[in-house]
């Protein structure tokens, strides 16, 4: 099984770009990244550089730590997910970056780019090259950095805050990565692995993963589900350390 590192851009004290209505890039990138991980998990082994709103290290060391996480995992690909920003609020569209001279990085970026353009119909700003630290020589695997839309553009910021649009973007990124690896995702992904259906007004929801349905709860717009059932449904094993009160998903 291929290994993938998903890197939600920014986090912690570094919110990244902030939209006109106050939306933080770090929050949107994390939300989309988590959905990408869920969608790909049946076919690809995944680690994430962060799963909450934190910094990994001070200053530039934060960027380098993201590269180290990917290398330590033995990744076959690295994808950093961001939202774009510009001084001119009229700037809009999708662009995906690779490091100059990386043929496999460009192929990865192109696969993701093509899926995003087809799914979102946003302006095509193309595949570009840039010497961003996380997709550079410090990262051993082919790497791409995705700019999903412009958070500085009021219209695209509004889109980025919509759950349906986030799911559409997540599915497109996941499909692009699957194309790069040459793997097939389960047919249920045609709807969305991250989509949940509310069953009644009491907050009980159903979470669909392939042909399995797990019952969870919606509490204050957050989805809660039993960790063991959720992990095992995605093909992982769960270990519990009673001393440290720690759940480990393998």
C-alpha positions as YAML, in Angstrom:
chain: A
units: angstrom
residues:
- id: 1
  name: UNK
  ca: [0.00, 0.00, 0.00]
- id: 2
  name: UNK
  ca: [1.34, 3.43, -0.96]
- id: 3
  name: UNK
  ca: [2.19, 5.89, 1.81]
- id: 4
  name: UNK
  ca: [1.06, 9.51, 1.74]
- id: 5
  name: UNK
  ca: [1.76, 12.47, 4.00]
- id: 6
  name: UNK
  ca: [-0.94, 15.14, 4.04]
- id: 7
  name: UNK
  ca: [0.22, 18.51, 5.30]
- id: 8
  name: UNK
  ca: [-2.50, 20.97, 6.40]
- id: 9
  name: UNK
  ca: [-0.82, 24.35, 5.94]
- id: 10
  name: UNK
  ca: [0.02, 26.61, 8.89]
- id: 11
  name: UNK
  ca: [-1.52, 26.06, 12.35]
- id: 12
  name: UNK
  ca: [-1.18, 27.27, 15.93]
- id: 13
  name: UNK
  ca: [0.12, 30.84, 16.16]
- id: 14
  name: UNK
  ca: [0.49, 30.86, 12.36]
- id: 15
  name: UNK
  ca: [-3.04, 31.17, 11.02]
- id: 16
  name: UNK
  ca: [-1.82, 31.66, 7.47]
- id: 17
  name: UNK
  ca: [-3.87, 34.08, 5.38]
- id: 18
  name: UNK
  ca: [-7.02, 35.61, 6.88]
- id: 19
  name: UNK
  ca: [-10.04, 36.30, 4.68]
- id: 20
  name: UNK
  ca: [-12.13, 39.51, 4.64]
- id: 21
  name: UNK
  ca: [-14.68, 37.94, 6.99]
- id: 22
  name: UNK
  ca: [-11.98, 36.64, 9.34]
- id: 23
  name: UNK
  ca: [-11.64, 33.06, 8.09]
- id: 24
  name: UNK
  ca: [-8.27, 31.50, 8.96]
- id: 25
  name: UNK
  ca: [-6.44, 29.58, 6.26]
- id: 26
  name: UNK
  ca: [-5.14, 27.13, 8.88]
- id: 27
  name: UNK
  ca: [-8.69, 26.10, 9.81]
- id: 28
  name: UNK
  ca: [-9.84, 25.53, 6.22]
- id: 29
  name: UNK
  ca: [-6.70, 23.63, 5.24]
- id: 30
  name: UNK
  ca: [-7.08, 21.33, 8.25]
- id: 31
  name: UNK
  ca: [-10.75, 20.65, 7.54]
- id: 32
  name: UNK
  ca: [-10.07, 19.78, 3.89]
- id: 33
  name: UNK
  ca: [-7.00, 17.71, 4.76]
- id: 34
  name: UNK
  ca: [-8.92, 15.58, 7.24]
- id: 35
  name: UNK
  ca: [-11.53, 14.80, 4.58]
- id: 36
  name: UNK
  ca: [-8.85, 13.91, 2.04]
- id: 37
  name: UNK
  ca: [-7.39, 11.47, 4.57]
- id: 38
  name: UNK
  ca: [-10.74, 9.79, 5.17]
- id: 39
  name: UNK
  ca: [-11.48, 9.47, 1.46]
- id: 40
  name: UNK
  ca: [-8.09, 7.96, 0.61]
- id: 41
  name: UNK
  ca: [-7.66, 5.75, 3.68]
- id: 42
  name: UNK
  ca: [-9.18, 2.58, 2.16]
- id: 43
  name: UNK
  ca: [-6.51, 2.61, -0.58]
- id: 44
  name: UNK
  ca: [-3.53, 4.53, 0.80]
- id: 45
  name: UNK
  ca: [-1.68, 4.50, 4.13]
- id: 46
  name: UNK
  ca: [-1.76, 8.03, 5.48]
- id: 47
  name: UNK
  ca: [-0.10, 10.24, 8.06]
- id: 48
  name: UNK
  ca: [-0.80, 13.93, 8.67]
- id: 49
  name: UNK
  ca: [1.68, 16.55, 9.81]
- id: 50
  name: UNK
  ca: [-0.97, 17.89, 12.16]
- id: 51
  name: UNK
  ca: [-4.51, 16.92, 13.13]
- id: 52
  name: UNK
  ca: [-5.29, 19.95, 15.29]
- id: 53
  name: UNK
  ca: [-4.61, 23.67, 15.38]
- id: 54
  name: UNK
  ca: [-0.97, 23.59, 16.47]
- id: 55
  name: UNK
  ca: [2.48, 24.65, 15.33]
- id: 56
  name: UNK
  ca: [5.04, 21.89, 14.98]
- id: 57
  name: UNK
  ca: [8.11, 24.00, 15.86]
- id: 58
  name: UNK
  ca: [9.16, 27.66, 16.09]
- id: 59
  name: UNK
  ca: [9.74, 29.67, 12.90]
- id: 60
  name: UNK
  ca: [11.14, 27.90, 9.84]
- id: 61
  name: UNK
  ca: [11.71, 24.78, 11.93]
- id: 62
  name: UNK
  ca: [7.97, 24.24, 11.63]
- id: 63
  name: UNK
  ca: [8.33, 23.80, 7.87]
- id: 64
  name: UNK
  ca: [11.34, 21.54, 8.22]
- id: 65
  name: UNK
  ca: [9.52, 19.37, 10.76]
- id: 66
  name: UNK
  ca: [6.79, 18.75, 8.20]
- id: 67
  name: UNK
  ca: [9.42, 17.45, 5.80]
- id: 68
  name: UNK
  ca: [10.89, 15.22, 8.52]
- id: 69
  name: UNK
  ca: [7.49, 13.71, 9.31]
- id: 70
  name: UNK
  ca: [7.07, 12.73, 5.66]
- id: 71
  name: UNK
  ca: [10.58, 11.26, 5.46]
- id: 72
  name: UNK
  ca: [10.24, 9.34, 8.72]
- id: 73
  name: UNK
  ca: [6.97, 7.86, 7.45]
- id: 74
  name: UNK
  ca: [8.65, 6.71, 4.24]
- id: 75
  name: UNK
  ca: [6.13, 8.56, 2.11]
- id: 76
  name: UNK
  ca: [5.61, 7.85, -1.57]
- id: 77
  name: UNK
  ca: [4.06, 11.31, -1.96]
- id: 78
  name: UNK
  ca: [3.67, 14.52, 0.06]
- id: 79
  name: UNK
  ca: [0.78, 16.95, -0.44]
- id: 80
  name: UNK
  ca: [0.55, 20.31, 1.35]
- id: 81
  name: UNK
  ca: [-2.90, 21.90, 1.33]
- id: 82
  name: UNK
  ca: [-3.38, 25.68, 1.46]
- id: 83
  name: UNK
  ca: [-5.69, 28.52, 0.50]
- id: 84
  name: UNK
  ca: [-4.31, 31.33, -1.63]
- id: 85
  name: UNK
  ca: [-4.17, 35.03, -0.83]
- id: 86
  name: UNK
  ca: [-3.41, 38.27, -2.65]
- id: 87
  name: UNK
  ca: [-3.49, 41.99, -1.93]
- id: 88
  name: UNK
  ca: [-5.95, 42.42, -4.78]
- id: 89
  name: UNK
  ca: [-9.20, 40.83, -3.60]
- id: 90
  name: UNK
  ca: [-10.20, 40.22, -7.21]
- id: 91
  name: UNK
  ca: [-7.55, 37.47, -7.56]
- id: 92
  name: UNK
  ca: [-9.24, 34.11, -7.90]
- id: 93
  name: UNK
  ca: [-8.85, 30.52, -9.01]
- id: 94
  name: UNK
  ca: [-6.89, 27.32, -8.42]
- id: 95
  name: UNK
  ca: [-3.17, 26.67, -8.76]
- id: 96
  name: UNK
  ca: [-0.94, 23.78, -7.74]
- id: 97
  name: UNK
  ca: [2.83, 23.97, -7.20]
- id: 98
  name: UNK
  ca: [5.75, 21.62, -7.62]
- id: 99
  name: UNK
  ca: [9.45, 22.17, -7.00]
- id: 100
  name: UNK
  ca: [11.51, 23.23, -10.05]
- id: 101
  name: UNK
  ca: [13.02, 20.26, -11.84]
- id: 102
  name: UNK
  ca: [10.94, 17.59, -10.06]
- id: 103
  name: UNK
  ca: [9.28, 15.53, -12.81]
- id: 104
  name: UNK
  ca: [7.34, 13.33, -10.38]
- id: 105
  name: UNK
  ca: [6.39, 16.37, -8.33]
- id: 106
  name: UNK
  ca: [5.01, 17.98, -11.46]
- id: 107
  name: UNK
  ca: [3.09, 14.82, -12.35]
- id: 108
  name: UNK
  ca: [1.55, 14.76, -8.86]
- id: 109
  name: UNK
  ca: [0.66, 18.45, -9.07]
- id: 110
  name: UNK
  ca: [-0.85, 17.99, -12.54]
- id: 111
  name: UNK
  ca: [-3.01, 15.06, -11.40]
- id: 112
  name: UNK
  ca: [-4.42, 17.08, -8.51]
- id: 113
  name: UNK
  ca: [-4.80, 20.22, -10.62]
- id: 114
  name: UNK
  ca: [-6.79, 18.47, -13.33]
- id: 115
  name: UNK
  ca: [-9.23, 16.97, -10.84]
- id: 116
  name: UNK
  ca: [-9.69, 20.28, -8.98]
- id: 117
  name: UNK
  ca: [-10.44, 22.24, -12.14]
- id: 118
  name: UNK
  ca: [-12.95, 19.64, -13.32]
- id: 119
  name: UNK
  ca: [-14.69, 19.46, -9.94]
- id: 120
  name: UNK
  ca: [-14.83, 23.13, -8.98]
- id: 121
  name: UNK
  ca: [-14.97, 24.97, -12.34]
- id: 122
  name: UNK
  ca: [-12.87, 27.72, -10.73]
- id: 123
  name: UNK
  ca: [-10.41, 29.72, -12.83]
- id: 124
  name: UNK
  ca: [-7.47, 27.60, -13.97]
- id: 125
  name: UNK
  ca: [-4.24, 29.28, -12.85]
- id: 126
  name: UNK
  ca: [-2.22, 26.25, -13.88]
- id: 127
  name: UNK
  ca: [0.56, 24.11, -12.45]
- id: 128
  name: UNK
  ca: [3.48, 26.29, -11.35]
- id: 129
  name: UNK
  ca: [6.96, 25.85, -9.98]
- id: 130
  name: UNK
  ca: [8.19, 27.43, -6.75]
- id: 131
  name: UNK
  ca: [10.91, 26.80, -4.19]
- id: 132
  name: UNK
  ca: [8.58, 26.32, -1.22]
- id: 133
  name: UNK
  ca: [10.39, 24.67, 1.68]
- id: 134
  name: UNK
  ca: [7.95, 21.80, 2.23]
- id: 135
  name: UNK
  ca: [8.09, 20.60, -1.38]
- id: 136
  name: UNK
  ca: [11.83, 21.12, -1.79]
- id: 137
  name: UNK
  ca: [14.92, 18.92, -1.37]
- id: 138
  name: UNK
  ca: [14.25, 18.37, 2.35]
- id: 139
  name: UNK
  ca: [11.22, 16.26, 1.38]
- id: 140
  name: UNK
  ca: [12.31, 12.93, -0.11]
- id: 141
  name: UNK
  ca: [8.98, 12.03, -1.74]
- id: 142
  name: UNK
  ca: [7.44, 13.64, -4.84]
- id: 143
  name: UNK
  ca: [5.64, 16.69, -3.46]
- id: 144
  name: UNK
  ca: [2.97, 19.19, -4.42]
- id: 145
  name: UNK
  ca: [1.46, 22.25, -2.75]
- id: 146
  name: UNK
  ca: [-2.22, 22.91, -3.47]
- id: 147
  name: UNK
  ca: [-3.76, 26.39, -3.40]
- id: 148
  name: UNK
  ca: [-7.45, 25.45, -3.40]
- id: 149
  name: UNK
  ca: [-8.91, 28.96, -3.88]
- id: 150
  name: UNK
  ca: [-8.30, 32.56, -2.79]
- id: 151
  name: UNK
  ca: [-9.34, 33.13, 0.81]
- id: 152
  name: UNK
  ca: [-8.66, 36.84, 0.18]
- id: 153
  name: UNK
  ca: [-11.43, 36.90, -2.44]
- id: 154
  name: UNK
  ca: [-14.80, 37.43, -0.68]
- id: 155
  name: UNK
  ca: [-16.66, 35.11, -3.05]
- id: 156
  name: UNK
  ca: [-14.12, 32.29, -2.82]
- id: 157
  name: UNK
  ca: [-13.77, 32.77, 0.95]
- id: 158
  name: UNK
  ca: [-17.51, 32.17, 1.24]
- id: 159
  name: UNK
  ca: [-17.16, 29.04, -0.88]
- id: 160
  name: UNK
  ca: [-14.28, 27.76, 1.26]
- id: 161
  name: UNK
  ca: [-16.46, 28.05, 4.36]
- id: 162
  name: UNK
  ca: [-19.20, 25.87, 2.85]
- id: 163
  name: UNK
  ca: [-19.06, 22.21, 3.90]
- id: 164
  name: UNK
  ca: [-20.30, 21.03, 0.49]
- id: 165
  name: UNK
  ca: [-17.53, 22.91, -1.30]
- id: 166
  name: UNK
  ca: [-14.91, 21.61, 1.12]
- id: 167
  name: UNK
  ca: [-16.12, 18.07, 0.43]
- id: 168
  name: UNK
  ca: [-15.99, 18.69, -3.34]
- id: 169
  name: UNK
  ca: [-12.42, 20.01, -3.06]
- id: 170
  name: UNK
  ca: [-11.38, 17.15, -0.77]
- id: 171
  name: UNK
  ca: [-12.77, 14.56, -3.17]
- id: 172
  name: UNK
  ca: [-10.98, 16.18, -6.11]
- id: 173
  name: UNK
  ca: [-7.63, 16.27, -4.31]
- id: 174
  name: UNK
  ca: [-8.07, 12.65, -3.22]
- id: 175
  name: UNK
  ca: [-8.95, 11.60, -6.78]
- id: 176
  name: UNK
  ca: [-5.88, 13.38, -8.10]
- id: 177
  name: UNK
  ca: [-3.62, 11.60, -5.62]
- id: 178
  name: UNK
  ca: [-5.28, 8.28, -6.49]
- id: 179
  name: UNK
  ca: [-4.58, 9.02, -10.17]
- id: 180
  name: UNK
  ca: [-0.92, 9.66, -9.34]
- id: 181
  name: UNK
  ca: [-0.61, 6.36, -7.49]
- id: 182
  name: UNK
  ca: [-2.72, 4.48, -10.03]
- id: 183
  name: UNK
  ca: [-5.09, 3.15, -7.37]
- id: 184
  name: UNK
  ca: [-8.87, 2.85, -7.41]
- id: 185
  name: UNK
  ca: [-11.01, 4.29, -4.67]
- id: 186
  name: UNK
  ca: [-14.14, 2.43, -3.52]
- id: 187
  name: UNK
  ca: [-17.26, 3.25, -5.51]
- id: 188
  name: UNK
  ca: [-18.94, 4.85, -2.51]
- id: 189
  name: UNK
  ca: [-16.48, 7.70, -2.86]
- id: 190
  name: UNK
  ca: [-18.53, 8.93, -5.80]
- id: 191
  name: UNK
  ca: [-20.74, 10.55, -3.18]
- id: 192
  name: UNK
  ca: [-18.20, 11.35, -0.43]
- id: 193
  name: UNK
  ca: [-16.51, 9.40, 2.30]
- id: 194
  name: UNK
  ca: [-16.80, 12.37, 4.59]
- id: 195
  name: UNK
  ca: [-20.53, 12.86, 4.08]
- id: 196
  name: UNK
  ca: [-22.76, 11.96, 7.03]
- id: 197
  name: UNK
  ca: [-26.55, 11.70, 7.18]
- id: 198
  name: UNK
  ca: [-28.55, 13.01, 10.09]
- id: 199
  name: UNK
  ca: [-31.06, 10.36, 11.19]
- id: 200
  name: UNK
  ca: [-33.14, 12.37, 13.67]
- id: 201
  name: UNK
  ca: [-33.30, 15.61, 15.62]
- id: 202
  name: UNK
  ca: [-31.69, 14.11, 18.73]
- id: 203
  name: UNK
  ca: [-28.20, 14.48, 17.27]
- id: 204
  name: UNK
  ca: [-27.76, 10.81, 16.28]
- id: 205
  name: UNK
  ca: [-26.09, 10.47, 12.89]
- id: 206
  name: UNK
  ca: [-24.97, 7.68, 10.58]
- id: 207
  name: UNK
  ca: [-21.40, 7.61, 9.28]
- id: 208
  name: UNK
  ca: [-20.92, 5.61, 6.08]
- id: 209
  name: UNK
  ca: [-17.54, 4.01, 5.36]
- id: 210
  name: UNK
  ca: [-17.66, 1.66, 2.37]
- id: 211
  name: UNK
  ca: [-20.44, -0.81, 3.18]
- id: 212
  name: UNK
  ca: [-20.29, -0.19, 6.93]
- id: 213
  name: UNK
  ca: [-22.50, 2.20, 8.90]
- id: 214
  name: UNK
  ca: [-21.39, 3.49, 12.29]
- id: 215
  name: UNK
  ca: [-23.69, 5.39, 14.62]
- id: 216
  name: UNK
  ca: [-22.33, 8.61, 16.03]
- id: 217
  name: UNK
  ca: [-23.54, 11.92, 17.35]
- id: 218
  name: UNK
  ca: [-23.61, 15.51, 16.17]
- id: 219
  name: UNK
  ca: [-22.75, 17.74, 19.11]
- id: 220
  name: UNK
  ca: [-22.45, 21.47, 18.41]
- id: 221
  name: UNK
  ca: [-21.71, 20.84, 14.71]
- id: 222
  name: UNK
  ca: [-18.96, 18.31, 15.51]
- id: 223
  name: UNK
  ca: [-19.18, 14.64, 14.57]
- id: 224
  name: UNK
  ca: [-18.41, 12.15, 17.35]
- id: 225
  name: UNK
  ca: [-18.02, 8.41, 16.82]
- id: 226
  name: UNK
  ca: [-16.44, 5.41, 18.61]
- id: 227
  name: UNK
  ca: [-12.74, 5.47, 17.75]
- id: 228
  name: UNK
  ca: [-12.32, 1.70, 17.55]
- id: 229
  name: UNK
  ca: [-15.29, 1.16, 15.23]
- id: 230
  name: UNK
  ca: [-14.26, 4.06, 13.01]
- id: 231
  name: UNK
  ca: [-10.62, 3.01, 12.75]
- id: 232
  name: UNK
  ca: [-11.39, -0.66, 12.13]
- id: 233
  name: UNK
  ca: [-13.90, 0.26, 9.42]
- id: 234
  name: UNK
  ca: [-11.02, 2.02, 7.62]
- id: 235
  name: UNK
  ca: [-8.75, -1.01, 7.95]
- id: 236
  name: UNK
  ca: [-6.70, 0.10, 10.95]
- id: 237
  name: UNK
  ca: [-5.99, -1.59, 14.27]
- id: 238
  name: UNK
  ca: [-6.53, 0.11, 17.63]
- id: 239
  name: UNK
  ca: [-4.47, -0.31, 20.77]
- id: 240
  name: UNK
  ca: [-5.34, 1.05, 24.22]
- id: 241
  name: UNK
  ca: [-2.78, 1.92, 26.90]
- id: 242
  name: UNK
  ca: [-4.62, 1.97, 30.20]
- id: 243
  name: UNK
  ca: [-1.68, 3.54, 32.07]
- id: 244
  name: UNK
  ca: [-1.29, 6.60, 29.86]
- id: 245
  name: UNK
  ca: [-4.95, 6.56, 28.74]
- id: 246
  name: UNK
  ca: [-3.82, 6.67, 25.13]
- id: 247
  name: UNK
  ca: [-5.51, 5.29, 22.02]
- id: 248
  name: UNK
  ca: [-3.08, 4.34, 19.24]
- id: 249
  name: UNK
  ca: [-4.35, 3.78, 15.70]
- id: 250
  name: UNK
  ca: [-2.04, 1.58, 13.61]
...
